[in-house]
Amino acid sequence: MRWREGGSNKRRELLKQRKHCKDMIGGTTRKTIAATAGTVAGVVIAGISARLFSMASGITGYNVSDIETLMTLWNTNGIQVGGLLFSGLLISCLGAVMDVAMSVCSSMYEIYNQNLAMSRARLFKAGMHVARDMMGTDSNTLILAIAGSSVSMLLLDYAYDLPYQQIINSNNIGIAIMQGLAGSFGIVLSVPLTVLICTVLYHGKIVRKNF
């Protein structure tokens, strides 16, 4: 009987610790649900945009510069190297989309919490005004990160004195453009979706909190 009571006490302690950790992070709230939905929507849009760009330009995962080394991995371990390019694109886009989605959700939550009498239209409009600046800065952040990772490639093209037509039509430039455009589409189009989700989840369902 004692060992059973001891096991029950340990389970209760573990459940309390999990609850405290969950509450410390934020828990499953309307804010986190809206941010998660907006992030998923943005990443899906970025993936679709990259797929369409790939179909239009003919660029695939087999056009990367280190494909020879990756093909060795494919021959030895069976890794599908063709999807690594798009996987990396989605991962890099995930951070930027998550940032803008959570920022929009937090801002709209505070805006509505200060004025619970606000209509849905006014809440949506206020959310779009706040998200507009976030959308531009996060898009620039993603593009600059991609450009920064391509500096060595651009330096080599400059050192070899390659013609402009050859540089602009190279696979590396096409991949960088695809990453920038697909990520930007994901960020830009996720903003109105996130604002709309927040408007639906917040309006009439939030109780004012006194700080």
N, C-alpha and C positions, 0 to 999 in steps of 0.2 A: 504493500500500500504506500509505503514511504517513497519508493522509487517512482510510482505513478504520480504522486503529488508533486515530487520534484520535477518530473517531466512536464507536468501541466504548468507549473510556475515558470519553467524555462520558455515554454511556448508563449505564455502571456507576456513575458518580458520581450521576446522577439517581436511579437505583434505590436507592442507599444513602441519599440524602437523603429519598426517599419513605418508606423503611423507618424512618429515624430519626424522621420526623414522625409516622408511624403509632404507633411505640412510645411517643413522647412523649405523644400524646393518650390512649393506652390500648389501641389495637388492637382486633381482633375477639376478645373474650373472652366467657366465659359470662356475665359481669356485664353487658356491653354488649348482648348478645343478649337477655337477660332484660329489661333496661330498655327496649329497643326494642320488644319484643313487648308489654310492659305498656303502653307509651305508645300504641302503635297500637290496642290494645284499648280504652283509655280514650277516645281520640278518636272511635273508631267508636261507642262507647256514647253519647257526648255528641251526636254527629250524629243517631243514631236517636232519642234523647230529644227533641232539638229538632224533629225531623220530626214526631214524635207530638204534641208540644205545638202545633205549627203546625196540624196537622190538626184538633185538638180545639178550638182557639181561633179559627182562621181567620186568624191572623197570618202574613203572607208577607213577602218582601223588598220588596214594593211598599208596605208600610205605614210605612216609615221617614220621618222628618220631612223629609229633603232629597230626596225622590223626584223633585221637579220638575227639579232640576238633573241628577240621574242619568238621567232620561228623555231629556234633551238629549244626553247622551253616548250613550245607546242609539240615538237617531235619527241621530247623526252618525258614530259609530264602530262601532255594532253590538255594544256591550258588553252582556252579559246581566246587567243590574242586579238582577234578581230574586234571584240567588244570592249577592249580596254580603253580605247580612245573615248567612246561615249560614256563609259563608266566614270572615267576621270572627269569628264565634262559635267556629269550629273552631280558628282561629289563636290566639285568646286562651286557649282551653281547653288547647291543645297545651303551652304553657309550664308551666301548673300541673300537668298530668298528667305531663309529662316530669320535673319537679322531684320529685314524690312517687315516681315509679317508680325513678328513679336513686337516691334516698335509701334506699328500701326495699332495692334490690339491693345497695348498698354495705354497709348495716347487716347484712343477712343473710349476706353474704360474710364479714364480719369475725366475726360470731357463730359461724358454722360453722367458720371457720378456727381459732378458739380451742378448739374441741371437735369433732374429727372423728368421735368416737364417738356423736355425737348422732343420734337416730333421725329419720326423716322427720316423724313426728307432732310431736316436740318442736321441730324446726326450723320447721315451719309455724306452730306455736303461738307460738314466740318472734318470728317475723316479723310475725304479726298484732298482738302486743303492741307491737312497735316502731312498726308502721305506723298504729296507731290514732290516736296523737297527730299524726302527720304528716298524716293524712287530714283531721282537724278543722281544723288550722291552714291547710292549703292551700285547703280549701273556703272558709274565712273570707277568706283573701287574695283569692281570685277574686271573691267576692261584694262585698267592700269596694272592689275595683278597679272593678267595674261600677257600684256606687253612687256612687263618686267621679266617674266620667265622666258621671253623670246629675244632678249637683248643680245645674248651670245650668238644666236643664229643670224640676227641682223648685222652684227659686227663681222661675222665671217663673210656674209654676202658683200659687205662693203670692202673688206680686205681683198676679196677675189675680183673686185671690180666687175661684177656681173651686170649684164644689161638690165634695164628696168623691166622690159617685157618678160624676161626670164624670171626675175625675182617675184613679180606680181602674180605670175602664173605657177609658181612653185607650190608643192604640196604643203610645205610648212606655213606659208602665208595663208593658204586656203584654210588650213586647220585652225590657225589663230583667228581668222575672220569668223569661221563657223562657231568657235567657242565664244567669241565676244557677242555675236548676234544672238545665238541661242540663249546664252545667259541673260542678256539684256531683255529679250522677249519674255523670258520666265519671270524676271523681276517686275517689268512694266505691267504685264498682264495679270500678275498675281495681286497687285495692289487693289484694283477695283473689286476683285473677287473677295479679298480679305476684308475690305471695307463693307461689302455687302453682307458677308457672313457675320461680321461683328454687329452690324445694324440689326440683323434678324435675331441674333442671340442675346444682345444686350437690351434692346428696347422693351420696356415694361417688365423686365425680369431681374433687375438689379436693385438691391436695397442700399440706401445711402450708408456709407461708412464714415464714422466720425473719428478723425485722427487726433 
